[in-house]
């Protein structure tokens, strides 16, 4: 599957988790999500706006990819983990390296 900006805009939570292409997903997140800040206006005086940003270095944590949650990662540097996801760290490879990771974190992928 190819993930695009249109796919992100219309994403409804339904995805075949077992067939997620991590490199395509990571590259799509980098291109369309992680380089931006999102500003939401509120009607609260003490909090007139909420600013959200999700840098590339946060993506591994959001997926449960850290030394504490995935014991066989070759690095614990979030930037390096994200680069690995963009390159060749497939879902199959991640699952084989730590069987418990997928069951605990599969719904974080979406």
C-alpha positions in Angstrom: 0.0 0.0 0.0 1.1 3.5 -0.8 0.4 6.1 1.9 -0.3 9.6 0.6 -1.5 12.9 1.9 -5.0 12.1 0.7 -4.9 8.7 2.5 -3.9 10.6 5.7 -6.7 13.1 5.3 -9.3 10.4 4.9 -7.8 7.8 7.3 -10.6 6.3 9.4 -8.6 4.0 11.6 -9.1 1.0 9.4 -5.9 -0.6 8.2 -4.5 -4.0 7.8 -1.9 -3.8 10.5 -0.1 -7.0 9.5 0.7 -5.5 6.1 1.8 -2.0 7.0 4.8 -0.9 5.0 6.9 0.8 7.7 9.2 2.6 5.2 6.2 4.1 3.2 4.4 5.1 6.4 7.5 6.7 8.0 8.3 8.6 4.8 4.7 9.8 4.5 4.7 10.9 8.1 7.9 12.8 7.5 6.7 14.4 4.3 3.2 15.3 5.4 3.1 15.5 9.2 6.3 15.8 11.2 7.7 18.9 9.6 4.7 21.0 10.5 3.2 22.7 13.6 -0.5 22.5 14.1 -2.2 25.4 15.7 -5.7 25.0 17.1 -7.7 28.0 18.3 -9.8 27.6 21.4 -12.4 29.7 23.1 -10.7 29.5 26.5 -9.2 32.7 27.8 -6.4 30.9 29.7 -5.5 28.8 26.7 -6.4 30.6 23.4 -4.5 28.2 21.3 -2.9 24.8 21.3 0.2 24.1 19.3 1.1 20.6 18.4 4.2 19.3 16.7 5.3 15.7 16.2 9.0 15.7 15.2 10.5 12.6 13.6 12.3 11.9 16.9 8.9 11.3 18.6 7.6 8.7 16.1 9.6 5.8 17.5 8.3 6.5 21.0 4.7 6.7 19.8 5.2 3.3 18.1 6.6 1.8 21.3 10.1 1.5 19.7 12.6 2.1 22.5 15.1 -0.1 24.4 12.6 -0.5 27.2 9.8 -1.7 24.9 11.7 -3.4 22.1 14.7 -5.1 23.6 16.6 -5.9 20.3 16.9 -2.6 18.7 20.4 -1.9 17.3 20.2 1.7 18.8 18.2 3.7 21.3 18.6 7.0 19.4 15.2 8.1 18.3 16.5 9.8 15.2 18.4 6.7 14.1 15.4 4.5 14.8 13.2 6.8 12.6 15.8 6.7 9.8 15.8 2.9 10.1 12.0 2.9 9.7 12.3 5.1 6.6 15.0 2.8 5.2 14.6 -1.0 5.8 13.2 -1.7 9.2 10.1 -3.7 8.1 7.3 -4.7 10.4 8.4 -8.3 9.9 12.0 -7.5 11.0 10.7 -5.5 14.1 8.4 -8.4 15.0 11.1 -11.1 14.7 13.5 -9.1 16.8 11.0 -8.9 19.7 7.9 -11.0 19.5 6.3 -9.2 22.4 6.6 -5.8 20.8 4.0 -6.3 18.1 1.3 -7.6 20.4 1.8 -4.8 22.8 2.1 -2.0 20.3 0.3 -3.0 17.1 -2.5 -0.5 17.6 0.0 2.3 18.0 0.9 1.8 14.3 -2.4 3.4 13.3 
